[in-house]
Amino acid sequence: MSLNTDHIKLIFGLKLKQLRQEKGFSLQDLSNISKLSMSYINEIEKGKKYPKADKISALAEALDIDYDSLVSLKLNKKLEPISKLLKSNFLTEIPFDFFGIDPANLLEMLSDAPIKLSAFINTIIKIARSYSMSVEQFYFAVLRSYQEMHNNYFPDLEEIAKDFLKKNSVSDEKVIDEFYLSNLLLDQYGISIEYFDEKDHPTLATIRSVFIPKSKKLMINKRISSDQRAFTLAREVGFLFMNIKTRPMTSSWIKVNSFEEVFNNFQASYFAGAILIKKEPLVKSLTEIFKSDKFSSKKLNEIIQKYQTTPETLLHRIFSILPDSFGIDKLFFLRFEAPIGTKDYSLTKELHLYKQHDPQESKNENYCRRWISIKILDELSSLQKKDKNQQLIDTQISNYQDAGNQYFVISIARPLNILENTNVSVSLGFEISDEASKKIGFLNDSKVTVQNVNQTCEKCSIFDCKERVAAPTILQERRHIKSMTEAIAKLS
């Protein structure tokens, strides 16, 4: 794979620095001999500048090396791992700048101890490949970590949403629906709305929306519900109101071009949730619900109806404001999909706060069938034999067998309109503690089913589980290794 211009500059700078150091020259020494300024040489070594031919000749003569060897991209044995690193696209695929890391500084660090550090990074790349992690998956993992680090609450985006509501004279009592948003897009931004279905565009049947910049047209799938259309339109308003240019043009990811796209899509989606479900009114509604020592599905459903929103948008919004407004941050959020009548469960979204990672995605393992997130999908699937438009709300107190923590989990399941014969469940889990119980009365509701659960069947120590679908192979292997380790320790 060919190197780009920035990488060529970095390689030249690293070579120059190493040759200078091998000669025992300081920057000042090389400056004196080559007649080039010390600051200019420093810029070259940092990979920020690439010298012209006459200056390369001056440097080569000062270092007593021929011109061709100096400009060659071939690195010596010590720096060869860095060349492999550059060719792997590691530096271009990972959004270092998002974390305030200058790739040039990273390479400078690697050049001082390249063998161990480069081996470490190459190991990370190999692990990602062995787990079939694509660049896109890595981007989403980075975004999820960013959200978790900030408790998924972003004051700057909250303020932008408030500013939008204020500029458009939207009161707390006003519900922003699809009609308001479609009119706003047309009146303020000249964006027209066009609806399509699988007959119009068969290949786009599973996509909620497509934005066409050239004609300033937003195409929306007829199959999605009114509340889904409202979110789609609100997200589009977010892109425009925040003047975001680098963005995906479709609601579903067909191709991820950059991390910037992923991050900007998150910002517009957060904005959408913030204007559709305003913070202050939601806090007021939650305060009332939290006062009760009994969980009420009816009251939760009333909030869904009040805001004319999807269960996913509501639970995700609640997840965002709980840490800031209620001081509750031991939470998780899960989203599962499953074709109707199957056991093919797919975890499509997860967020964990306070470093709690139960439950979590597990590759090639069977999720615990006792999770309410999965049980509610099975129950919904059974009910749909009579009514395909069913929506269910259920709760469970989950005792995580090995982790030793306990969660109150609210789960909502409904048909996923965009994918025929597919259901989706979204779940919000609160870790039960004395502190949380003082703020949320229903966490110890005696009528809620208490269930011992685990991560996956392969790791589970609940051997009398009737729901088990696979042997605890990983657990058995761990115990075998532990037994061998203990036996060896006893040897004299």
MIMI-205414 format. One line per 10 residues: number of its first residue (from 1); their letters; for each residue x, y, z of N, C-alpha, C. Coordinates in steps of 0.1 Angstrom, whole numbers. Each point is the difference from the previous one (the first is absolute). Layout:
# residues N
NUM> A> X Y Z X Y Z X Y Z | ...;
END
This chain:
# residues 492
1> MSLNTDHIKL> 8 -12 0 -8 12 0 9 12 0 | -3 10 -9 8 12 -1 -2 9 12 | 10 8 3 -1 9 12 -5 14 -5 | -7 7 8 -4 13 -4 11 10 3 | -2 13 -4 10 10 2 4 2 14 | -10 1 9 3 2 14 9 -11 6 | -3 -13 -4 8 -11 5 14 1 -6 | 2 4 -12 13 1 -6 8 11 8 | -6 10 3 7 11 8 4 -6 14 | -9 -8 6 3 -6 13 12 -9 -1;
11> IFGLKLKQLR> 0 -8 -10 11 -10 -2 13 8 -2 | 0 10 -8 12 8 -3 5 6 13 | -9 6 8 4 6 12 6 -10 10 | -6 -12 1 5 -10 9 14 -4 -4 | 2 -2 -13 13 -4 -5 11 11 3 | -4 12 -2 9 11 2 4 1 15 | -10 -1 8 3 0 15 9 -11 4 | -2 -12 -5 8 -12 4 14 2 -5 | 2 4 -13 13 2 -5 8 11 8 | -7 11 3 6 11 8 5 -6 13;
21> QEKGFSLQDL> -9 -7 7 4 -6 13 11 -10 -1 | 0 -8 -11 11 -9 -1 14 7 -2 | -1 11 -6 13 8 -2 4 8 13 | -9 0 9 2 7 13 -2 15 -2 | -8 4 -10 -2 14 -2 -12 5 8 | 1 12 5 -12 6 5 -7 7 -11 | -12 6 2 -7 8 -10 9 11 -4 | 7 6 10 8 12 -3 12 -4 -9 | 6 -12 3 11 -5 -8 -3 -1 -14 | -12 -7 -3 -4 -3 -13 -4 13 -7;
31> SNISKLSMSY> -5 10 7 -3 13 -5 12 7 -5 | 11 -1 8 12 7 -3 7 -6 -12 | 0 -13 -1 6 -7 -12 -7 2 -13 | -14 -1 1 -8 0 -12 -4 14 -4 | 2 10 9 -4 14 -3 -15 1 -1 | -7 -9 6 -15 1 1 -4 3 14 | -10 8 2 -4 4 14 -4 -12 9 | 3 2 12 -3 -11 10 -15 -2 1 | -8 10 -1 -15 -1 1 -5 -7 -13 | 6 2 -11 -4 -6 -13 3 -15 1;
41> INEIEKGKKY> 12 -4 5 3 -14 1 -9 -7 10 | -4 7 11 -9 -6 10 -13 -2 -6 | -5 9 -9 -13 -2 -6 1 -12 -10 | 11 -2 -6 2 -12 -9 -1 -13 8 | 8 0 11 0 -12 8 -13 -4 6 | -9 10 2 -13 -3 6 -10 -4 -11 | 5 0 -13 -9 -4 -11 -10 10 -4 | 3 13 3 -9 11 -4 4 6 -13 | 13 -2 -4 5 6 -12 9 -10 -8 | -1 1 -13 9 -8 -8 9 9 -8;
51> PKADKISALA> 13 -1 1 9 10 -6 1 -1 -15 | 3 11 -7 3 -1 -14 13 -6 -3 | 3 -3 -13 11 -8 -4 13 6 5 | 2 13 -1 13 7 4 2 -2 15 | -11 1 8 2 -2 14 3 -14 4 | -6 -10 -7 2 -14 2 15 -3 -3 | 5 6 -10 15 -1 -4 8 5 12 | -3 12 5 7 6 11 0 -10 12 | -11 -5 3 -1 -9 12 8 -13 -3 | -2 -6 -12 8 -12 -3 15 2 1;
61> EALDIDYDSL> 5 11 -5 14 3 1 4 2 14 | -8 7 8 4 2 15 0 -13 7 | -8 -10 -4 -1 -13 7 9 -10 -6 | 7 4 -11 9 -9 -7 -8 -13 -6 | -11 3 -6 -8 -11 -6 -5 5 -14 | -1 -10 -9 -4 4 -13 -15 4 -1 | -3 8 -9 -13 6 -2 -11 -11 -1 | 2 -10 -8 -10 -10 -3 -3 -8 13 | 10 -3 8 -2 -7 13 -9 8 9 | 2 13 0 -7 9 10 -15 1 -4;
71> VSLKLNKKLE> -3 0 -13 -14 2 -4 -7 -14 -2 | 8 -10 1 -7 -14 -2 -10 -2 12 | -11 -7 -4 -10 -3 10 4 -12 8 | 11 -7 -4 4 -12 8 6 4 13 | -5 -6 11 5 4 13 9 -11 5 | 9 3 9 9 -10 6 -8 -9 9 | 6 -10 6 -7 -10 8 -7 6 12 | 6 10 6 -6 5 12 -13 8 -4 | -1 6 -11 -11 8 -4 -10 -8 -9 | 3 -12 -4 -8 -7 -9 -14 -3 6;
81> PISKLLKSNF> -2 -2 13 -14 -2 5 -9 12 -2 | 7 12 -1 -8 12 -2 -5 1 -14 | 8 -5 -10 -4 -1 -14 -12 -9 -1 | 1 -11 6 -12 -10 0 -12 7 6 | 2 8 10 -11 6 7 -7 10 -10 | 8 8 -7 -5 9 -9 -8 -6 -12 | 6 -11 -4 -6 -8 -12 -13 -7 5 | -2 -2 13 -12 -7 5 -12 9 0 | 2 13 -2 -11 11 1 -4 2 14 | 7 -5 10 -4 2 14 -1 15 3;
91> LTEIPFDFFG> 9 8 -5 1 14 4 -11 8 -7 | -5 -5 -11 -11 8 -7 -14 -5 4 | -1 -13 4 -13 -5 3 -4 3 15 | 10 2 9 -4 3 14 0 15 1 | -11 5 6 -2 15 1 8 6 12 | 14 -1 -2 8 5 11 -3 15 3 | -3 8 -10 -2 14 3 -12 2 9 | -10 -9 0 -11 1 8 3 -1 15 | 11 -7 3 5 -1 13 11 9 4 | 3 10 -10 11 10 3 14 -6 -2;
101> IDPANLLEML> 1 -11 -8 13 -6 -2 5 4 -14 | 12 5 -1 6 3 -13 7 -12 -5 | -4 -6 -12 7 -12 -5 15 2 -1 | 5 12 -3 14 2 -1 7 -2 14 | -7 5 11 6 -2 13 0 -15 4 | -11 -7 -5 0 -15 3 11 -7 -7 | 3 4 -13 11 -6 -7 13 3 7 | 1 12 5 13 4 6 2 -8 13 | -11 -3 7 1 -9 11 4 -14 -4 | -6 -4 -11 3 -14 -5 15 -1 -4;
111> SDAPIKLSAF> 5 11 -6 13 -1 -5 11 -1 11 | -4 4 12 10 -2 11 0 -14 6 | -11 -7 -1 0 -14 4 -10 -8 -9 | 4 -1 -13 -10 -5 -10 -3 -15 2 | 9 -8 4 -2 -14 0 -12 -4 9 | 1 4 13 -10 -4 9 -14 7 -3 | 1 13 -2 -13 8 -2 -6 -4 -13 | 8 -2 -11 -6 -4 -13 -6 -14 1 | 7 -8 7 -5 -14 2 -13 1 7 | -1 9 10 -13 1 8 -11 4 -10;
121> INTIIKIARS> 2 10 -8 -10 5 -9 -3 -10 -11 | 10 -7 -5 -3 -10 -9 -8 -11 6 | 2 -3 13 -8 -10 7 -15 4 0 | -2 13 3 -14 5 0 -6 -1 -14 | 7 3 -10 -5 -2 -14 -4 -14 -3 | 9 -10 5 -2 -14 -3 -12 -5 8 | -2 5 12 -12 -4 9 -12 5 -7 | 0 12 -5 -12 6 -7 -3 -9 -12 | 10 -4 -8 -2 -8 -12 -6 -14 4 | 6 -5 11 -4 -14 4 -15 0 4;
131> YSMSVEQFYF> -5 11 5 -14 2 4 -8 5 -11 | 6 1 -12 -7 5 -12 -6 14 3 | 8 9 7 -5 13 3 4 9 -12 | -10 6 -6 2 9 -11 4 14 5 | 4 8 -9 3 14 4 -13 7 5 | -11 -3 -6 -13 5 4 -3 -4 14 | 2 -12 3 -3 -5 14 9 7 10 | 12 2 -4 10 7 9 -5 14 3 | -5 7 -11 -5 13 2 -11 1 10 | -10 -10 -2 -11 0 9 4 -4 14;
141> AVLRSYQEMH> 10 -8 2 5 -3 13 7 12 7 | 7 8 -8 6 13 5 -11 9 4 | -11 1 -8 -11 9 3 -7 -4 13 | -2 -13 1 -6 -6 12 8 3 13 | 13 -1 -1 9 3 11 -1 15 4 | -1 8 -11 -1 15 3 -13 3 7 | -11 -6 -4 -13 2 6 0 -5 15 | 6 -11 2 1 -5 14 8 8 9 | 11 5 -6 9 9 8 -7 13 5 | -10 4 -8 -7 13 3 -14 -3 6;
151> NNYFPDLEEI> -2 -13 4 -13 -4 5 -11 2 -10 | 3 1 -13 -9 2 -11 -8 13 2 | 6 9 7 -7 13 2 9 11 -5 | -4 9 -9 8 10 -6 -6 14 1 | 4 7 10 -5 14 3 0 9 -13 | 11 -1 -8 0 9 -11 -11 -3 -10 | -3 -13 -2 -11 -4 -9 -13 4 6 | -1 -1 13 -13 4 7 -2 14 -2 | 10 9 0 -1 14 -1 -4 3 -15 | 6 -7 -9 -4 2 -14 -14 -3 -3;
161> AKDFLKKNSV> -5 -11 6 -14 -3 -1 -9 11 6 | 4 5 12 -8 10 6 0 13 -8 | 11 3 -6 1 12 -9 -9 -2 -12 | -1 -12 -6 -9 -3 -11 -15 3 5 | -3 -6 11 -14 1 5 -3 15 3 | 9 7 5 -2 14 3 -2 9 -12 | 9 -3 -10 -1 8 -13 -13 -3 -7 | -5 -12 2 -12 -3 -8 -13 0 9 | 2 7 12 -11 2 9 -8 -12 4 | 7 -11 2 -6 -13 4 -1 -1 15;
171> SDEKVIDEFY> -12 0 6 -1 -1 14 2 -14 5 | 1 -2 13 2 -13 6 -13 -9 -3 | -11 7 0 -13 -8 -2 -2 -5 -15 | 7 7 -9 -3 -3 -14 8 -13 -4 | -8 -9 -6 6 -13 -5 5 2 -14 | 12 -2 -3 6 1 -13 -3 -13 -8 | -8 1 -10 -4 -12 -8 6 1 -14 | -3 -10 -8 5 -1 -14 -5 12 -8 | -12 4 2 -6 11 -8 7 13 3 | 3 3 12 7 12 4 14 0 -6;
181> LSNLLLDQYG> 7 -12 1 14 -1 -5 0 1 -15 | -9 -6 -7 0 0 -15 -2 14 -5 | -9 7 6 -3 14 -4 12 9 3 | 7 -2 12 12 7 3 11 -2 -10 | 2 -13 -4 11 -3 -9 -3 7 -14 | -12 1 -4 -4 6 -12 1 15 1 | -5 6 10 -1 15 1 14 6 3 | 8 -6 9 12 6 4 12 -5 -8 | 0 -12 -5 11 -5 -7 -2 -4 -14 | -13 1 -5 -3 -4 -14 1 -15 -2;
191> ISIEYFDEKD> -1 -8 10 1 -15 -2 -14 -5 -2 | -2 -7 -11 -13 -6 -3 0 -15 5 | -11 -5 3 -2 -14 5 -7 -8 -11 | 6 -12 -2 -6 -9 -10 -1 -14 6 | -11 -7 -1 -1 -13 6 1 -11 -11 | 6 -11 5 2 -11 -10 -3 -13 7 | -2 -11 -7 -1 -13 5 8 -10 -8 | -1 -13 3 8 -10 -7 -4 -1 -15 | -12 4 -3 -4 0 -14 7 11 -8 | 2 11 6 7 11 -7 15 -2 -1;
201> HPTLATIRSV> 6 -5 11 14 -3 1 3 -13 7 | -1 -11 -6 2 -13 6 12 -1 9 | 11 5 -5 13 -2 6 1 9 13 | -9 10 1 1 9 12 -11 -4 10 | -6 -12 -1 -12 -4 8 3 0 15 | 13 -2 4 3 -1 14 7 12 6 | 0 11 -8 5 13 4 -11 10 4 | 2 6 11 -11 9 5 0 13 -9 | 12 5 -3 0 13 -7 13 1 -8 | -1 9 -10 11 3 -9 0 15 -3;
211> FIPKSKKLMI> 11 7 3 0 15 -3 8 2 -13 | -6 8 -9 7 3 -13 3 15 0 | 13 3 3 4 14 1 -3 8 -12 | 3 -6 -12 -1 8 -12 -14 6 -3 | -10 -9 3 -14 5 -2 -6 4 13 | 7 0 11 -5 4 13 -13 -7 3 | 1 -13 -1 -11 -9 2 3 -11 11 | -10 -2 9 2 -10 10 -11 -11 -4 | 5 -12 -3 -9 -11 -3 -2 -8 12 | -13 -3 3 -3 -7 13 -8 -13 -4;
221> NKRISSDQRA> 3 -11 6 -6 -13 -3 -15 1 6 | -9 -4 -8 -14 0 4 -3 -10 11 | 8 -10 2 -2 -11 9 2 4 15 | 8 10 2 3 4 14 -12 8 6 | -1 -1 13 -11 6 7 1 15 1 | -10 7 5 0 14 1 11 5 10 | 1 -8 11 11 4 10 14 -2 -5 | 2 -10 -9 13 -2 -6 2 11 -11 | -10 4 -7 1 11 -9 4 13 7 | -6 2 12 4 12 7 14 1 4;
231> FTLAREVGFL> 5 -12 4 15 -1 4 9 3 -12 | -4 -6 -11 8 1 -13 0 15 -4 | -11 7 1 -1 14 -4 8 8 10 | -1 -3 13 7 8 11 15 -2 -2 | 5 -11 -4 14 -3 -2 5 9 -12 | -9 1 -10 4 8 -12 1 15 4 | -10 4 8 1 14 6 13 2 7 | 4 -10 8 12 1 8 12 2 -9 | 2 -7 -11 11 2 -10 0 14 -5 | -12 5 -3 -1 13 -6 2 12 10;
241> FMNIKTRPMT> -6 -2 12 1 10 10 14 2 5 | 7 -11 1 14 0 5 10 2 -12 | -6 1 -12 9 3 -12 10 -11 -2 | -4 -13 2 9 -11 -2 0 -4 -14 | 12 0 -6 2 -4 -14 4 -14 -2 | 9 -5 8 4 -14 -1 -9 -9 7 | -8 -7 -8 -11 -8 6 -4 -11 -9 | -7 -10 6 -5 -11 -9 -12 5 -7 | -3 -5 -12 -11 4 -8 -12 -10 2 | 2 -11 7 -10 -9 2 -2 -3 15;
251> SSWIKVNSFE> -12 -4 4 -2 -3 14 8 -12 5 | 1 -10 -9 7 -12 3 14 1 -6 | 10 -6 7 14 1 -6 2 -9 -11 | 1 5 -12 4 -8 -12 15 -1 -1 | 6 12 2 15 0 0 4 11 10 | 10 -2 8 5 10 10 13 5 -6 | 0 13 -3 11 6 -6 11 6 9 | -5 3 12 9 6 10 -6 0 14 | 9 1 10 -6 1 14 -7 13 2 | 4 10 -8 -7 13 1 -15 -2 -3;
261> EVFNNFQASY> -3 -8 -10 -14 -3 -4 -7 -6 11 | 6 -10 6 -6 -8 11 -3 10 12 | 9 8 3 -1 9 12 -11 11 -3 | 0 5 -12 -10 10 -4 -14 -5 0 | -1 -13 -4 -13 -6 0 -5 -2 14 | 9 -3 9 -4 -1 14 -5 13 5 | 8 11 -3 -4 13 5 -14 4 -5 | -3 -2 -13 -13 3 -6 -11 -8 7 | 3 -13 3 -10 -9 6 -2 4 14 | 10 5 7 -2 4 14 -8 13 0;
271> FAGAILIKKE> 2 9 -9 -7 12 -2 -15 -3 -2 | -3 -10 -9 -13 -4 -3 -7 -5 13 | 6 -8 8 -6 -5 12 -3 12 10 | 9 9 0 -1 12 9 -11 9 -3 | -3 2 -13 -11 9 -4 -14 -8 0 | 0 -13 -2 -12 -7 0 -5 -3 14 | 10 -3 9 -3 -2 14 7 10 8 | -6 11 3 7 11 7 4 -5 15 | 11 5 4 6 -5 13 -9 3 12 | -4 13 2 -7 4 12 -13 -7 1;
281> PLVKSLTEIF> -9 -1 -10 -12 -7 2 2 -15 3 | 10 -6 -7 3 -14 3 5 -2 14 | 8 8 5 5 -1 14 -12 1 9 | -10 9 -3 -12 1 9 -8 -13 -1 | -2 -5 -11 -7 -13 -2 6 -11 7 | 14 -1 -1 7 -11 7 0 1 15 | 0 13 5 0 2 14 -13 -6 6 | -11 2 -7 -13 -5 4 0 -15 0 | 5 -6 -10 0 -15 -1 9 -6 10 | 12 7 3 10 -6 10 -6 1 14;
291> KSDKFSSKKL> -10 8 3 -5 1 13 -8 -13 4 | -5 -7 -9 -8 -12 2 9 -12 4 | -5 -8 9 7 -12 4 -4 -12 -9 | -9 3 -10 -4 -10 -9 3 4 -14 | 5 -8 -8 3 4 -14 -13 -1 -8 | -3 10 -8 -12 1 -8 3 1 -15 | -3 -11 -7 1 0 -15 -9 10 -6 | -11 2 6 -10 10 -5 6 14 0 | 7 4 11 5 13 0 12 2 -10 | 8 -10 -2 11 0 -9 -6 2 -14;
301> NEIIQKYQTT> -11 -8 -3 -6 1 -13 -6 14 -3 | -5 6 11 -6 13 -1 11 10 -4 | 12 -1 5 11 9 -5 3 -3 -14 | 0 -12 -5 3 -3 -14 -11 7 -8 | -12 -1 4 -11 6 -8 1 15 1 | 3 5 11 1 15 2 10 6 -10 | 12 -6 -1 10 5 -9 -1 -5 -14 | -9 -9 -3 -2 -6 -13 14 -5 -6 | 6 -8 9 14 -4 -3 1 -15 0 | 11 -5 -6 2 -14 1 5 -4 14;
311> PETLLHRIFS> -2 -13 4 5 -4 13 15 1 1 | 7 -2 -12 15 1 0 4 14 3 | -6 10 -7 4 14 2 -3 4 15 | -11 -5 5 -3 4 14 9 -6 10 | 3 -13 -1 9 -6 10 14 5 -1 | 4 3 -13 13 5 -2 2 14 6 | -11 8 -1 0 13 5 0 0 16 | -8 -9 5 0 -2 15 14 -4 5 | 7 -9 -8 13 -5 3 10 12 0 | -2 10 -9 9 11 0 -2 10 11;
321> ILPDSFGIDK> -12 2 5 -2 11 10 1 -5 15 | -1 -14 2 0 -5 13 13 4 8 | 12 -1 -6 12 4 8 0 14 4 | -4 9 -9 1 14 2 -11 5 9 | -12 -4 -2 -12 5 7 -4 -7 13 | 4 -13 1 -3 -8 11 12 -6 7 | 12 2 -5 12 -6 6 0 -15 0 | -7 -6 -10 -1 -15 -2 9 -3 -12 | 11 -7 2 9 -2 -12 4 -15 -1 | -6 -9 8 3 -14 -1 -11 -6 -9;
331> LFFLRFEAPI> 2 1 -13 -10 -3 -9 5 -8 -12 | -9 -7 -7 4 -5 -13 -12 2 -9 | 2 0 -13 -10 1 -11 3 -11 -10 | -10 -7 -4 2 -11 -10 -11 1 -10 | 3 -4 -12 -9 -1 -11 2 -13 -8 | -10 -8 0 0 -13 -7 -9 -1 -12 | 3 -7 -10 -9 -3 -11 -1 -15 -2 | -11 -5 -4 -2 -14 -3 -11 -2 -10 | 2 -8 -10 -11 -4 -9 -11 -7 7 | -13 3 -3 -11 -6 7 0 -15 -1;
341> GTKDYSLTKE> -2 -7 12 0 -14 0 13 -7 0 | 11 8 2 14 -6 0 7 3 13 | 11 -7 2 9 3 12 13 6 -5 | -1 7 -11 11 7 -6 1 14 6 | 5 1 12 1 14 7 12 7 -4 | -1 13 -3 11 8 -4 1 12 8 | 11 2 8 2 12 8 5 11 -9 | -8 10 -3 3 10 -10 5 14 7 | -2 1 13 5 12 6 1 -3 15 | 11 6 6 2 -2 15 8 12 5;
351> LHLYKQHDPQ> -4 4 12 7 11 7 1 -4 15 | 11 2 6 2 -3 14 7 11 7 | -6 4 11 6 11 8 6 -6 13 | 9 8 6 7 -4 12 8 -13 -1 | 5 -2 -12 9 -12 -2 -7 -13 3 | -13 0 -1 -8 -12 2 -2 -7 -14 | 4 -12 -2 -1 -6 -13 -8 -13 0 | -11 0 7 -9 -12 0 -14 5 -2 | -6 -4 -11 5 -10 -10 8 8 -11 | 6 -8 -9 7 6 -11 1 -9 -12;
361> ESKNENYCRR> 4 6 -11 1 -8 -12 10 -12 1 | -4 -11 -4 9 -12 0 0 -7 -14 | 12 0 -6 1 -6 -13 -1 -16 1 | -8 -6 -9 -1 -14 -1 -4 -7 13 | -7 7 8 -5 -6 12 -16 2 1 | -6 -8 8 -15 1 1 -4 9 12 | -6 11 -2 -5 9 11 -9 -8 9 | 1 4 13 -9 -6 10 -14 2 -4 | -8 -11 -1 -14 1 -4 -9 5 11 | 6 2 12 -8 6 11 0 15 0;
371> WISIKILDEL> 7 6 -8 0 15 -1 -14 4 -4 | -6 10 6 -13 5 -4 0 6 -14 | 12 5 -4 1 5 -14 -3 -10 -10 | 4 -13 3 -2 -11 -10 -14 -6 3 | -3 -2 12 -13 -7 3 -12 8 -5 | 1 14 0 -11 8 -5 -1 -1 -15 | 11 -3 -7 -1 -2 -14 -7 -13 -3 | 2 -11 8 -6 -12 -2 -15 1 3 | -4 8 10 -14 2 4 -7 7 -11 | 6 11 -5 -6 8 -11 -2 -8 -12;
381> SSLQKKDKNQ> 10 -9 -3 -1 -8 -12 -12 -10 1 | -3 -5 12 -12 -9 2 -13 8 -1 | 0 12 5 -13 8 0 -3 5 -15 | 10 1 -8 -2 5 -14 -7 -10 -9 | -2 -12 5 -8 -9 -8 -15 5 -1 | -4 8 10 -13 6 0 0 15 -5 | 10 7 5 1 15 -3 15 3 -3 | 3 4 -12 13 3 -4 5 13 5 | -9 9 4 4 13 5 1 2 15 | 2 -11 7 2 0 14 12 8 5;
391> QLIDTQISNY> -1 6 11 12 6 7 -1 -5 15 | 11 -4 5 1 -5 14 9 8 8 | -3 2 13 9 5 10 0 -10 12 | 13 -3 4 1 -9 11 12 3 8 | 1 -5 12 11 3 9 6 -13 6 | 12 1 5 6 -11 7 11 5 9 | 2 -6 12 11 2 8 10 -11 -3 | 11 4 -6 10 -10 -5 12 -1 10 | 2 -12 6 11 -2 8 11 -7 -8 | 11 8 -3 11 -6 -8 8 -9 9;
401> QDAGNQYFVI> -1 -13 -4 6 -11 8 15 2 4 | 8 3 -10 14 1 2 5 14 3 | -6 10 -6 4 14 3 -4 4 14 | -11 -5 5 -4 3 14 -7 13 1 | -5 5 -11 -8 13 0 -15 -3 -4 | -8 9 3 -15 -2 -2 -5 12 -7 | -8 -2 -10 -6 11 -8 -15 -1 -1 | -7 11 0 -14 1 -3 0 4 -15 | -6 -9 -8 0 2 -14 -14 2 -6 | -1 11 -7 -13 3 -8 3 -3 -14;
411> SIARPLNILE> -9 -8 -6 1 -3 -14 -12 2 -8 | 1 5 -12 -11 3 -9 2 -7 -13 | -9 -7 -5 1 -7 -13 -11 4 -9 | 3 1 -13 -10 3 -10 5 -4 -14 | -9 -1 -10 5 -3 -14 10 10 -5 | 9 -4 -7 10 9 -7 -6 2 -14 | -7 11 -2 -7 2 -13 8 -1 -12 | 12 5 0 9 1 -11 4 -14 -5 | 1 -10 9 4 -13 -4 -13 -9 2 | -5 -6 -10 -12 -8 1 3 -13 8;
421> NTNVSVSLGF> -10 -3 9 1 -12 9 12 1 9 | 3 12 5 11 1 10 -5 9 11 | 4 -5 12 -3 8 13 12 6 6 | -2 10 8 11 7 7 -4 2 14 | 10 -2 9 -2 3 14 11 10 5 | -4 10 8 9 9 6 -1 -1 15 | 11 0 7 0 -2 14 8 10 8 | -4 4 11 7 10 9 2 -7 13 | 12 -2 5 3 -7 12 6 10 11 | -6 0 12 4 8 11 7 -9 10;
431> EISDEASKKI> 12 2 4 6 -9 10 -7 4 14 | -4 -11 7 -7 2 12 10 2 12 | -1 11 6 8 3 12 -8 8 10 | 5 2 12 -7 8 10 -2 14 -5 | 11 5 -6 -1 14 -5 -10 2 -11 | 0 -10 -10 -10 1 -11 -14 -2 5 | -2 -9 10 -13 -3 5 -7 12 7 | 9 9 5 -5 13 6 -6 9 -10 | 5 -1 -12 -4 9 -11 -11 -6 -9 | 0 -13 -1 -10 -7 -8 -8 -10 8;
441> GFLNDSKVTV> -12 3 3 -8 -8 10 -3 -14 -5 | -2 -2 -13 -4 -13 -5 11 -10 -2 | 13 4 3 11 -10 -2 -2 -13 8 | -8 1 11 -2 -12 9 -14 -4 -1 | -7 2 -11 -14 -4 -2 -1 -15 2 | -7 -5 10 -1 -14 3 -7 -8 -11 | -8 7 -8 -7 -7 -11 8 -3 -12 | 12 6 -1 9 -2 -12 7 -13 2 | 0 -8 -10 7 -13 0 15 2 2 | 5 -8 9 15 -1 3 5 -12 -7;
451> QNVNQTCEKC> 11 2 -8 6 -11 -7 15 0 1 | 5 -12 2 15 -2 0 4 -1 -15 | 9 8 -4 4 1 -14 16 -1 -1 | 4 -1 -12 15 0 -3 3 7 -13 | 12 -1 -4 4 6 -13 -5 -9 -12 | 7 -11 -1 -3 -9 -11 -1 -14 6 | -6 -9 -8 0 -14 4 14 -6 2 | 9 4 -9 13 -6 0 8 4 12 | -4 11 7 7 5 12 -8 -2 13 | -11 -7 -1 -10 0 11 2 -11 10;
461> SIFDCKERVA> 0 3 13 1 -10 10 -13 -4 6 | -11 4 -6 -14 -4 5 -3 -13 -8 | 4 -11 7 -1 -13 -8 -14 -6 0 | -9 5 8 -14 -6 0 -9 9 -9 | 6 8 -9 -8 9 -8 -7 -7 -11 | -13 1 0 -9 -6 -10 1 7 -13 | 4 13 0 1 8 -12 13 -2 -8 | 10 -7 6 13 -2 -6 -1 -6 -14 | 8 6 -9 0 -5 -14 14 -5 -4 | 9 1 9 14 -4 -4 7 -3 13;
471> APTILQERRH> 10 -10 -1 8 -4 12 9 12 4 | 3 0 13 9 11 5 15 -3 -3 | 3 -1 -13 13 -4 -4 11 10 5 | -2 13 -1 10 10 4 2 -1 15 | -11 -1 8 1 -2 14 8 -12 4 | -3 -11 -7 7 -13 3 15 1 -3 | 4 7 -11 14 2 -3 7 9 10 | -7 10 5 6 9 10 3 -8 13 | -10 -8 3 2 -8 13 10 -11 -2 | 2 -5 -12 10 -10 -2 14 6 1;
481> IKSMTEAIAK> 2 12 -5 12 8 0 3 3 15 | -10 4 7 2 4 15 4 -12 7 | -6 -12 -2 4 -12 7 14 -4 -3 | 5 1 -13 13 -3 -4 10 9 7 | -4 13 1 9 10 6 2 -3 15 | -11 -3 7 0 -3 14 9 -13 2 | -2 -10 -9 8 -13 2 15 3 -2 | 3 8 -10 14 3 -2 6 8 12 | -8 9 6 5 7 12 3 -8 12 | -7 -12 0 2 -9 12 12 -9 -2;
491> LS> 6 0 -12 11 -9 -3 13 5 8 | 7 -9 5 12 4 8 12 0 -9;
END
